[in-house]
Amino acid sequence: MSQNVLSQIHELLASRRYSVVETSDTGLRIQEVDSGLALQAELQGEILFFSLVCATVPSDRITPKVMRTMLDVKNDISTSHFQLTDIPGGQTVITLNNFCKLQDMGPDDEDDILSCVSFILTDVLRARDLLAADLQ
């Protein structure tokens, strides 16, 4: 996989009305124009990883109840997974993440890329609603 593949991904998403900016040789910032939601994509070999920030909160708000909510199989977030990252200042970033494996950038890969973006954008809305009360 190469810069050419990243350019193809950029063109695919731009053709579907996403605002796309290449952030590095392997990274993209993708923004859904209507909602303003933005996610990051990182191409590592044949795997395209997606990440979207749900919230940044004081670390002490990540309670066992919040963790159970994120891990509960019945939370209606089935296409993405949560990740917690501690940052300076006693804060934690909660992200939703998913990925797809690219083959040859044919129609199947294009469908996988568009599906991953759509799923993570849908999942973040559910995740924010799901966690809102417990993170305030």
C-alpha positions in Angstrom: 0.0 0.0 0.0 1.3 3.4 -0.8 0.6 7.1 -1.0 -1.4 6.2 -4.2 -3.8 4.2 -2.0 -4.3 7.1 0.4 -5.0 9.4 -2.6 -7.6 6.9 -3.8 -9.3 6.8 -0.4 -9.2 10.6 -0.3 -10.9 10.8 -3.7 -13.5 8.1 -2.8 -14.6 9.9 0.3 -14.5 13.4 -1.3 -16.8 12.0 -4.1 -19.3 11.1 -1.3 -19.4 14.6 0.1 -16.9 14.2 2.9 -14.4 16.9 3.5 -11.0 15.2 3.4 -7.5 16.5 4.3 -4.3 14.5 4.2 -2.6 15.0 7.6 0.5 12.9 6.9 1.8 10.4 4.4 -0.5 7.8 6.0 -3.3 9.9 7.6 -6.5 11.6 6.7 -8.9 13.8 8.5 -12.5 13.1 7.3 -15.4 15.4 8.1 -19.0 14.7 7.5 -20.1 18.0 6.0 -23.7 18.2 7.2 -23.0 17.2 10.9 -19.5 18.6 11.2 -18.4 15.3 12.8 -14.7 14.5 12.1 -12.7 11.4 12.3 -9.1 10.3 11.7 -8.0 7.6 9.4 -4.6 6.0 9.4 -3.3 3.6 6.8 -0.9 1.1 8.2 0.1 -1.5 5.6 -3.1 -3.0 4.3 -5.2 -1.9 7.3 -7.1 1.4 7.4 -7.8 2.4 11.0 -10.5 4.9 11.9 -10.8 6.8 15.2 -13.4 9.4 16.3 -13.3 11.3 19.6 -16.5 10.9 21.7 -15.4 13.0 24.6 -12.5 14.3 26.7 -13.3 14.1 30.4 -11.5 14.3 33.8 -10.0 10.8 34.3 -11.9 10.3 37.6 -15.2 10.3 35.6 -14.2 7.0 34.1 -15.9 4.9 36.7 -16.6 1.2 36.8 -20.2 2.0 35.8 -18.9 3.9 32.7 -16.6 1.1 31.8 -19.4 -1.5 32.1 -21.6 0.7 29.9 -18.9 0.9 27.2 -18.3 -2.9 27.4 -21.9 -4.0 27.6 -22.8 -6.2 24.6 -26.3 -4.6 24.7 -25.1 -1.0 24.3 -26.1 -0.9 20.6 -22.6 -0.1 19.5 -21.6 -3.2 17.5 -19.5 -1.9 14.7 -16.9 0.1 16.7 -15.0 -0.3 19.9 -14.1 2.2 22.7 -10.6 3.1 23.6 -9.4 5.3 26.5 -6.2 7.4 26.3 -4.9 9.4 29.2 -3.6 12.8 28.3 -1.8 15.5 30.4 -3.8 17.4 32.9 -5.7 14.4 34.4 -7.9 14.0 31.3 -9.0 10.9 29.4 -9.9 10.9 25.7 -12.7 8.4 24.9 -12.6 7.4 21.2 -14.5 5.0 19.0 -12.5 3.0 16.6 -12.9 0.5 13.8 -10.9 -0.7 10.8 -11.0 -2.4 7.5 -8.5 -4.6 5.6 -7.8 -3.4 2.1 -7.2 -5.8 -0.8 -6.9 -4.1 -4.2 -8.9 -0.9 -3.8 -11.7 -2.4 -5.9 -15.4 -2.1 -5.3 -15.3 -4.3 -2.2 -12.7 -2.2 -0.5 -14.6 1.0 -1.5 -17.7 -0.4 0.1 -15.8 -1.4 3.2 -14.3 2.0 3.6 -17.6 3.8 3.2 -19.3 1.4 5.6 -16.6 1.9 8.3 -17.0 5.7 8.0 -20.8 5.5 8.1 -20.8 3.0 11.0 -18.4 5.0 13.2 -20.4 8.3 12.6 -23.6 6.5 13.6 -21.9 4.8 16.6 -20.6 8.1 18.0 -24.0 9.6 18.2 -25.2 6.5 20.1 -22.1 6.6 22.3 -22.5 10.2 23.2 -26.1 9.6 24.3 -25.2 6.4 26.1 -22.4 8.0 28.2 -23.7 11.6 28.6 -25.4 11.2 31.9 -22.6 9.2 33.5 -19.8 11.6 32.3 -21.3 14.9 33.6 
